[in-house]
Amino acid sequence: MESIMDNDVNEFNSRDGITADEQEKLLSEVNDLLASVKVKEANGDRFPLELLPAIAKNPDNFKLLTRIPYTRFGIGTKSIKLHEPGGDEKSMVILDTETTGLDPHTSKIIELAMVKVKYSPALGLVTSIEAVYDELEDPYEQLAPEVVRITGITNDDVAGKKIDEGAVCALLADNPLIVAHNAAFDRNMFEKRFAHLSSLCNLPWGCTLSEIKWSSLDDRISSVKQEAIASATGYFYDAHRASTDCLALLWLLNNVQGALTALLNSVDSLTYTIRALGAPFECRTALKNSGYAWYDSSRNRNQSPWWVSCDKYWYKTVRSAEDYQREIEFLTELYHPMITPENQGVFSMASSAYTRYK
């Protein structure tokens, strides 16, 4: 990366309001930044202590990210007090999986992490960490190179490993709320793996990806990816190992103001999925513009019988009875599907935390 100080400063003089001295100062600052980039590249992931003088000189040109403190808690951590209790504590398990792929129908879990916590609905905070569990499992197939690259988990790491089902059952014995940052994926993976243990497949789930409007809580947040939320709020962590991901999500729930309360409010409410069955082809643009998505049962084989009872259709999920009624009126006006109280269950389905994401 070359210096740009050799540019003729005079060629910039035509810019209104910029003097030669001001332009020279700007070019000097840019070159300082270019030098800083070289130092950072030479240091790799290590913090470049050599840059401290440059940071002190122009602190506005740098952004400091701090490692999320909770991610330093190791596997086996127990009884860590995070806040004074509110007296109304309930149980929650923050769960994450690493898998052999992204298709819940064909993929297998290679790592399961569960962080058991107590939270206070009144305070909107997690007040303690009760346990941190993380275990690898052998999928009895070779891991794809991309999986190894993303997770850092190798074939040797998982060879002969098995999730301790007794430990999993113990963590979930008090029927806690399970929280994941993509419950639509993690719930399907988890319940497929533990399908023979019915008590584990009928618990309430919440999703921090789809049930929290992060950008409305902090205007620095512009992405719903967990790493991006952390970075936007000034933090980083070593992503894509399950227990670290769980602990990072716990931090975000506790430190992005209103996050846990928003999740709990959503968990406690019903959602309504409406299917635009029989919608004519010419309605597709109006449906898409109104937030409907296309469902093809041949591509979603892991869905419940209600979903696959019809092959292909447009659908939309809303979060209030008022929005549900508006959608029924919208469809009736759009193509007159003849929705009646008798057949409404074919066109729509209400879901709770116990049935969502299945």
C-alpha positions in Angstrom: 0.0 0.0 0.0 1.8 3.1 -1.2 1.9 6.6 0.3 0.0 9.3 -1.4 2.0 12.2 0.0 3.8 12.6 -3.3 0.7 13.9 -4.9 0.9 17.5 -5.9 -1.0 19.4 -3.3 -1.7 22.2 -5.7 -3.9 20.0 -7.8 -6.4 20.0 -5.0 -6.4 23.8 -4.5 -9.4 24.2 -6.8 -11.6 22.6 -4.2 -13.7 25.3 -2.5 -12.8 25.8 1.1 -9.7 23.6 1.2 -6.4 25.4 1.4 -3.1 23.8 0.5 -2.1 23.6 4.2 -5.4 21.9 5.0 -5.1 19.5 2.1 -1.5 18.6 3.2 -2.8 17.9 6.7 -5.5 15.6 5.3 -3.0 13.7 3.1 -0.7 13.3 6.1 -3.6 11.8 8.2 -4.4 9.4 5.3 -0.8 8.3 5.1 -0.8 7.7 8.9 -3.8 5.5 8.4 -2.2 3.6 5.6 0.8 3.0 7.8 -1.5 1.7 10.5 -3.1 -0.7 8.1 0.3 -2.2 7.3 1.1 -2.6 11.1 -2.3 -4.3 11.6 -1.7 -6.7 8.7 1.7 -7.6 10.1 0.3 -8.4 13.5 -2.5 -10.6 12.3 -5.0 -11.2 15.1 -2.7 -9.8 17.8 -3.6 -6.3 19.0 -1.0 -4.0 17.4 0.5 -2.2 20.5 2.8 -0.3 18.1 -0.3 1.7 17.1 -0.9 3.2 20.5 0.9 6.5 19.6 -1.2 6.8 16.4 -4.3 6.1 18.3 -3.5 8.7 20.9 -2.8 11.2 18.1 -6.0 10.6 16.1 -8.5 8.5 18.3 -11.4 9.3 16.0 -9.7 7.2 13.3 -9.9 4.0 15.3 -12.6 1.8 16.9 -11.9 -0.4 19.9 -13.6 -3.7 20.1 -13.6 -5.5 23.5 -13.8 -9.3 23.9 -17.2 -10.2 25.3 -16.4 -10.8 29.0 -18.9 -13.7 29.4 -17.1 -15.7 26.7 -14.2 -16.3 29.1 -16.4 -18.6 31.2 -15.4 -22.1 30.4 -17.3 -25.4 30.0 -18.4 -26.6 33.4 -18.9 -23.1 34.8 -21.5 -23.1 37.6 -23.3 -20.6 39.8 -22.0 -17.3 38.5 -23.9 -14.2 39.8 -24.3 -11.6 37.1 -26.8 -9.2 38.7 -28.8 -8.9 41.9 -31.8 -11.2 41.6 -35.2 -9.7 41.0 -37.0 -12.3 43.1 -39.1 -13.6 40.1 -36.4 -15.7 38.5 -37.2 -18.3 35.8 -35.1 -20.8 34.0 -33.7 -20.4 30.5 -31.3 -22.4 28.3 -29.4 -20.6 25.6 -28.7 -23.3 23.0 -26.5 -23.5 19.9 -25.6 -26.3 17.5 -22.7 -26.8 15.1 -23.7 -29.2 12.3 -22.5 -31.0 9.2 -24.5 -28.8 7.0 -27.4 -26.3 6.7 -30.2 -28.7 5.7 -32.0 -29.8 8.9 -33.4 -32.8 7.1 -30.0 -34.3 6.1 -27.5 -32.7 8.5 -26.3 -34.0 11.9 -25.2 -32.2 15.0 -21.4 -32.3 15.7 -21.5 -29.9 18.7 -24.2 -29.0 21.2 -23.9 -26.2 23.7 -26.4 -25.2 26.4 -25.9 -22.4 28.9 -28.4 -22.7 31.7 -29.3 -19.4 33.3 -31.8 -17.7 35.6 -33.5 -14.5 34.4 -35.8 -12.0 36.0 -38.8 -10.9 33.7 -39.3 -7.8 36.0 -35.7 -6.6 35.5 -35.4 -7.8 31.9 -32.0 -9.3 32.8 -30.3 -12.6 33.2 -29.2 -12.6 36.8 -27.1 -15.8 37.0 -25.3 -18.5 35.0 -26.2 -21.9 36.4 -24.2 -24.2 34.1 -22.3 -24.3 30.8 -22.5 -27.5 28.8 -20.7 -28.2 25.5 -20.1 -31.6 23.9 -19.0 -32.9 20.5 -20.6 -35.8 18.7 -19.3 -38.1 16.0 -21.6 -37.9 12.9 -20.0 -41.0 11.5 -19.3 -39.3 8.2 -16.4 -37.1 7.0 -16.8 -33.4 7.7 -16.8 -31.1 4.7 -13.8 -28.9 4.4 -16.1 -25.8 4.7 -17.5 -27.1 8.0 -14.0 -27.6 9.4 -13.0 -24.1 8.2 -16.0 -22.4 9.7 -16.1 -24.2 13.0 -12.5 -25.3 13.6 -13.9 -28.8 14.4 -12.0 -31.6 12.8 -12.8 -35.2 12.1 -10.3 -36.2 14.8 -12.1 -33.9 17.3 -15.4 -35.6 16.9 -14.1 -39.2 16.5 -15.8 -41.5 19.0 -17.5 -38.5 20.8 -21.2 -38.7 21.9 -23.5 -36.2 23.6 -24.4 -37.1 27.1 -28.2 -37.4 27.0 -28.4 -37.7 30.7 -26.7 -34.3 31.1 -29.0 -32.7 28.5 -32.1 -34.1 30.2 -30.9 -32.8 33.6 -30.4 -29.3 32.2 -33.9 -29.3 30.8 -35.6 -31.1 33.7 -37.4 -27.9 34.9 -38.9 -27.2 31.5 -37.0 -23.9 30.8 -37.5 -21.5 27.9 -35.0 -22.5 25.2 -33.4 -19.5 23.3 -31.4 -19.7 20.1 -30.3 -17.2 17.5 -32.0 -19.1 14.7 -34.5 -21.3 16.4 -36.0 -22.4 13.0 -32.8 -24.2 12.4 -31.6 -25.2 15.9 -35.0 -26.5 17.1 -35.3 -28.8 14.1 -31.8 -30.1 14.6 -32.2 -30.6 18.3 -35.6 -32.3 18.2 -34.4 -34.6 15.3 -31.4 -35.6 17.4 -33.6 -36.2 20.6 -36.8 -37.4 18.9 -36.7 -40.6 21.1 -37.0 -38.4 24.2 -40.4 -36.8 23.9 -40.0 -34.6 27.0 -37.3 -32.7 25.2 -39.4 -32.0 22.1 -42.3 -30.1 23.7 -40.5 -27.2 25.4 -41.1 -23.5 24.6 -38.6 -21.8 22.3 -37.7 -18.2 21.6 -35.6 -16.8 18.7 -33.4 -13.8 19.0 -33.0 -13.6 15.3 -36.6 -13.2 14.3 -38.3 -12.1 17.6 -36.1 -9.1 18.5 -36.0 -5.9 16.3 -32.4 -5.2 17.2 -32.1 -2.0 15.1 -35.0 -0.5 17.1 -33.1 -1.0 20.3 -29.8 0.5 19.2 -29.4 2.6 16.1 -25.8 1.4 15.7 -27.2 -2.0 14.8 -27.9 -2.6 11.1 -27.6 -6.4 10.8 -29.3 -9.2 12.6 -26.2 -11.5 12.4 -25.0 -12.1 15.9 -21.4 -11.2 15.2 -22.5 -8.0 13.6 -24.7 -7.0 16.5 -21.7 -7.6 18.8 -19.4 -5.6 16.6 -21.8 -2.7 16.2 -22.1 -2.4 20.0 -18.3 -2.5 20.5 -17.6 -6.1 21.2 -16.2 -9.2 19.5 -15.9 -13.0 20.2 -14.5 -16.1 18.6 -17.5 -17.2 16.7 -18.7 -20.5 15.5 -18.0 -22.6 18.5 -21.3 -23.4 20.1 -20.6 -22.5 23.8 -18.9 -19.3 22.9 -21.8 -18.3 20.6 -24.2 -19.0 23.5 -22.3 -16.9 26.0 -22.0 -14.1 23.5 -25.8 -14.2 22.9 -26.3 -14.0 26.7 -24.1 -10.9 26.8 -26.2 -9.2 24.1 -29.5 -10.1 25.8 -28.1 -8.4 29.0 -26.3 -5.5 27.5 -28.5 -4.3 24.6 -31.1 -2.4 26.6 -34.6 -3.9 26.2 -33.4 -7.0 24.2 -34.5 -9.7 26.8 -37.8 -7.9 27.5 -38.6 -7.7 23.7 -37.9 -11.4 23.4 -40.0 -12.4 26.4 -42.9 -10.3 25.1 -42.8 -12.1 21.8 -42.4 -15.5 23.4 -45.6 -14.9 25.4 -47.7 -13.9 22.4 -49.2 -15.9 19.6 -48.1 -15.7 16.0 -50.4 -16.3 13.0 -49.3 -17.8 9.7 -51.6 -17.2 6.8 -51.5 -19.2 3.6 -52.7 -17.6 0.4 -54.0 -20.9 -1.0 -55.2 -20.9 -4.5 -53.9 -17.4 -5.2 -53.8 -16.8 -9.0 -50.4 -16.3 -10.7 -51.2 -12.6 -11.4 -51.4 -11.9 -7.7 -47.8 -12.9 -7.0 -46.5 -9.3 -7.1 -49.1 -7.9 -4.7 -48.4 -10.8 -2.3 -44.7 -10.4 -2.5 -45.0 -6.6 -2.0 -47.1 -7.3 1.1 -44.4 -9.4 2.7 -45.6 -12.9 1.7 -43.0 -15.6 1.0 -43.1 -18.6 -1.3 -43.4 -22.1 0.1 -42.5 -25.2 -1.8 -43.0 -28.4 0.1 -40.4 -30.3 -2.0 -37.7 -27.9 -0.6 -38.9 -28.0 3.0 -39.3 -31.6 3.9 -38.7 -31.1 7.6 -41.9 -29.1 8.1 -45.0 -30.2 10.0 -48.0 -31.9 8.3 -49.9 -28.6 8.3 -47.3 -27.0 6.1 -46.9 -29.9 3.6 -50.7 -30.5 3.3 -50.5 -28.2 0.3 -47.6 -28.3 -2.2 -46.9 -24.7 -3.0 -48.3 -21.4 -1.8 -47.6 -17.9 -0.6 -47.5 -17.4 3.2 -46.9 -14.7 5.8 -46.5 -14.7 9.6 -47.9 -11.8 11.7 -47.7 -11.2 15.5 -51.1 -9.9 16.5 -54.7 -10.8 16.1 -55.3 -7.4 14.5 -52.7 -8.0 11.9 -54.1 -11.4 11.3 -57.6 -10.0 10.6 -56.1 -7.4 8.2 -54.4 -10.1 6.2 -57.6 -12.1 5.9 -59.3 -9.0 4.6 -56.4 -8.3 2.3 -56.6 -11.8 0.7 -60.4 -11.6 0.5 -60.1 -8.4 -1.5 -57.2 -9.6 -3.6 -58.6 -12.8 -5.0 -61.7 -13.8 -3.0 -60.5 -17.1 -1.6 -63.8 -17.7 0.3 -62.3 -18.0 3.8 -65.0 -19.0 6.2 -64.9 -19.8 10.0 -65.3 -23.5 8.9 -62.2 -23.6 6.7 -60.1 -20.9 8.4 -57.8 -23.6 9.9 -56.8 -24.6 6.4 -55.7 -21.1 5.5 -54.1 -20.1 8.8 -52.5 -21.4 12.0 -51.8 -19.8 15.4 -48.5 -20.8 17.0 -47.1 -20.4 20.5 -43.6 -20.7 21.9 -44.3 -24.4 22.2 -45.1 -24.9 18.5 -43.2 -22.2 16.7 -40.2 -23.2 14.6 -41.2 -26.9 14.4 
